[in-house]
Amino acid sequence: MKSMKKIVVLGSSNMDLVFSVEEMPRTGETIKSRGFHKVPGGKGANQACACGKLGGECTFLSAVGEDDSGKRLLESLEKAGVHTDKVLKKENDTTGMAAIMVAVSGDNSIVIVPGANQACDREYVESNMDVIEEADVVLTQFETPKEGVFKCIQEAKAAGKTVILNPAPAPDAIPKEILQGLDYLTPNETELNRLTGMPVETIEELEKASKVLLAMGVKNVIVTLGKRGALLSNVAGSRICPAFTHLKVVDTTAAGDTFNAGLAVGLAEGRCLEEAICLANAAAAISVTRNGAQTSIPTKEEADELILKMRDK
């Protein structure tokens, strides 16, 4: 296997405030929480943390406030081996927050306060072009300002980097010139529907919707399908990369972020695309057997062990 290439993740940092409730409150109603947890989160931070835990050499581009939440987030990332020296520390601003209510039924409701994440704009990306130029794989999402994300994609593509966009939360559309800069677009079914406006219930419908994005310039579309695995579509056609379905699901938080990190790490290691997706599926499968976001992410050794076990069967 080739030596590890460098990964850069541009994205959000949030402190998740998680409230466990019996059921969602009605308008004007006050209810008691069954439990409360304060845990590091944010799609960008989750993906960077997963890259680090899975053995990737990862630099994180993000912004936090100069507060306790920011310190705790950075400590979690550094513990995972992520380089955080380029994370912007905003004076007189708070670290991003997400208030999450989770009902016994599994339903959830989320309110996000962007806070310092708003500083991850075009100017911030331009000030960190040296990091992008030194990287080999660039991974980003949409929890930070779109103009910064678009600038990152354009500059990374111009510099010949491998570019992965996880379109979450999904906008109504992505400009064609941005799609043309993507090596990998990784929507889930809901995000694929929003980006294309097409039905996505069956595999055939998923393939048709993916072909629309391929026609607009994306090289590879990888639709994450949970227990059904991942649907890979490119010029060679479409095929399902199976999931690891024998594990008990406890909490799906950050499973998608772990998948994207696994893909980035697999590509950075020099694995072929299908092997990189296999690593992503394995890492995501382990993550759903554990509670929390960053606390649920497995190590590279754990993911590879699961892959070997399945191959031996």
N, C-alpha and C positions, 0 to 999 in steps of 0.2 A: 504494500500500500504506500502511496506517495506521502511525503511530509505534509503536515498540516498547514493549510493556507490561512490567511488572516480574514476575520469576519468583522464587519461593522454593523451594528444595529442602531438605527435611528428611531426613537419612539418615546412613548409616554412613561412617566413615573407617577404612580398613585399610591397613596396609603388607603387600603381598603378597610372600611368600617362595616363589619358584617353583623347584622342583627338577625337572629333566628326567631321566627314568629309562628304562631299556630296558623294564622291566615292573614292575608293582606288587609290592612285597615281600610275602612270606608272613609269617604270624605268627611272630615270633621271629627273622626273617631280617634280616641287615644287608647292604645293597647300596651300590654307589657311584652317585653322581649323575653324569650326563653333562654337566650344566651347571647354573648357578644364577644367578637374577636377583632383585633386590630392587626392586620397583616400586610406586608409589602405586596404591591401589585402594580397594575398598569400593563398594557399589552407589550409595550416596548421593554420595560424592565423584566417582565416575565420571559420574554424571548431571549434577552441578553443573558439572564440567569440560567436559562436552559442551555444555551450555547456553551456557557462556562462549565456547567455540571456535566454536560455530555462530552467534554474534552476539547472544545473549540477554543482557539485563541481569539477572544472577542473584545472589541472596544465598543463602549456604549456612548452614544450621543443623545443627550437628554437634558432636562433642566429640573432642578428642585429648589425649594425655598431653603433659607438658612434657618431651619427649625428642626425639632426632634424627629419629625417624620422623614425629612430629607436625610438626616444622619442614619436613621435606621434602614432606609432603602439602600443607601450606598454600602452600608456594612453587609447587608444581605448579598449584594452583588459581588463585593470584594471577596467574601467568603467562598463564593462560587468560582473565583478566579477571573472575574471580569475586570478589564481595565476601565476605571471610572474617572481618570484624571481630566477628561474632556467634558464631563458633565458640568453644565453651567449652574452655579449656585447664586440664585437671585436674592438680592437684599430686598427687604420690604415686600416680600411676596411669600405666599404659602406653597408648600408642596401640594401637588394635585391630590384630590381625594375622591373616593367613590363610596357613597352610602348605599349599602346593599341589604335589602330585606329578603330573606329566604324563608318561604313557608314550608310547612311539613309536607305539603303536596309536591314540593320541588319547584313551584313557581317562584320567580324572583322579580324584584323591582329595583332599578339602579338609578341613582342620581349622581352624576359626575360633576365635580368642581375642577375645571382645568388648572387653575392656579398657575404655577410657574411653567407648566407645559406650553403655554402660549408663547413662550420665548423661543421655542424651537422653530423659528421662522426662516425665511430665505437668507436673511443676514447671518443667522447662526450657522446655517449649513455652509455658507460661503466662507465663514471664518474657520471652518474645520475641513477645508478641501484637502489639506495635507493628509488627514486621517483616511479620507475616502480614497485618495490616490495610492496610499500604501496598502489598502485592503485588496482582497481578491473576490470576496463575496459580500454583497450589501443587502441587508434585510430591513424592510420598513413596513409601516402600517398607517392607519388614518386617525390615530388618537391625538396627533399633534397637527398644527396648521398645515393645510394642504399645499400652500405655496412652498413651504420648506421641504415637504415630502417630494413634490414634483421637481424641485431644484436638485435634490439629492439623486433622484432617479436619472435625470438628464445628465448630470455631471458624471455619475458613476458609469452610465452607458457610454458616454463620450470617451471615458478613460479605459474602456474595455473590460469593465468589471462584470461579474455575474450578479444580476439584479433579481431579487425576490420581493414581490409585493403581496402582503397579506391584506386584502381589501376590507378591513374591518376597523370601525363600523363602515359599511359599504355606502358610498355616495350614490346618487342616482345615475351618474355617468362618470367615466374617466376619459379625459381628452385622448384622441387617437395618437397624438405625438408622444404621450406618456406610455400608452399601451405598447407602442412600437419599441420602447426602451426596455421592455420586460423580458427576461429569460424565463421567469416563472411567476404565474399569478395563481394564488392559492385561496379561492373563495370556498365557503361552505355552501350548502344548497340555497339558503336564504339569500346570501350575498350574490350568488350567481343569478338568481331570479331578479334581484334588484338591478344588477348591472345590465342585464339583457332584456328584462321584461318578458321573458319566455317561461313557459311551464317547466318544472324541474322534478316532477314526481317519479318518472321512470328513468332507467339508465339511458334509454333512447333519447328522451327529452334532455337529459343532462348532456349527452353527447352533442346534440344539435345546438344547445346553448353555448357549449364550449367552443364549437366550431365558429360561432359568430365572433368570439373574442380572438380566436386564432386568425381569422380573416382580417381583423383589425391590426394585426402585427405582433401579438403575443406569441412567443415561441412554444411555450408549454403551459397548459392549463391543468392544474391539479385540484380537483374538487374533493374536499374532505367530507366523508359520508358516515362518520361514526362507526357503528358496528359493521357497516358494509365496506369499510376500507377507504380507499381513495381512487378516484377515477382520473387517470392520466390521459390527456389528449394532446397530440402534436401532429406533425405532418405524416408520421408513420401510422396514424390511426388512434384508436382509443382502447384502453385496457384497464381492468380493475386490479389494483394492488391490494390484496386481502388484508383485513385487520386481524388482530390477535383477540379473538372473541371469547376465549375461555376464562378470562379474568373477571372477577366480580367488580362491578361498577359501584363506587362509593360517592364520588364527587367529580363532576366533569370540569370544574373550574381549571382554566389554563391548559386544557387538553389541546386546543387549537394552537396556542402559543408554543407548547412543547413540540407539537408536530412540525411547525415552521422552523423551529430551532434545530430539530433533528435533521430536517432536509438540508438546512444551511451547513451543519456540521458534516453531514455525509458527503456533500459536494466538496467541502473544503478538504476533507480527507482524501479525496480522489476516488470515492466510490462511484460506480456507474449510477445513472439516474434511478433505476428500479431498486438498487441496493440502498440508495440514499432514502428513498421513500419507505423502504422496509424498516430502516433505522427510525425514521420519523413515526411510523405506525407503532413500532415497539415501544418507543419512549412515551408516546401519547397513551398507549394502552396501560402502561405501568402507572402513569400519572393519575388516571381515573380510579385507581384502587386506593388512593390516599386522599386525605382531606387537604384543602387549601390550594393556593396557587403555587408560589415558589417552593413551599414545603413539600409539594407532591412530585416535584420533578426528579426523575431518576438519574443515576450516574451512567456514563458510557458503558461501564462494565455490566451494570444491571440490564441495560438495553440489549447489549450484544449477547449476554447469557440467555435472555428470552428468545432471541433469534435462533441461537444454536439449539435450544431445547425443542423449538418447533421443527427445525430441520431434521432433528434426530427421530422425530415421530413418524 
